[in-house]
């Protein structure tokens, strides 16, 4: 899963770099998306631990 997420993020950065000539936006989106994804996953695991 981590390898898939990393490859997907690299592809997003490359696509934003080639088509929009702005690799920083792709990198920022990748980091922000990763933080949101892992925060949501952690939140779900905490709820399962508390109520499961």
N, C-alpha and C positions, 0 to 999 in steps of 0.2 A: 504493500500500500504506500509506504513512504517513497519507494522508488518511482511508482506511478505518479505520485503527486509532484515529485521533483522534476520528472520528465515533462509533465504537463505544464509546470511553471516555466521551465526553460523554453518550451515551445511558445508559450504566451509572450515571453520577453522577446524572442526572436521575431515573432509575427509583428508585434508592435514596433519593433525596431525597423523591420524591412518595409512595412506598409505605411507607417505613420512617422518614421524617422525620429522616434521618441522612445528610446529604450528605458528611460527612467520611469515613465508612467507604467510600463509593463512590470518593471521590478517592484515598484511601489504597490501595484495591484496584487502581485504575487505574494508579497510579504503581508499585506493587509488581509488578503483572502486566507492565507495560511493561519494567521492569528485568529480570525473569526471562526474558521473551521475547527481548530483545536480547542478554542474556548467553548464552542457549542458541544463538542464531543466530551470535554471535561464536565460541563454542566449536566449532560445526560447521564454520565457515569456517577456523578454525585447524587442525582435524584434517584437512580437505581439503588445506590448504596444506602440511602436514607430510608426509602420506602419499599425497597425490593426485599 
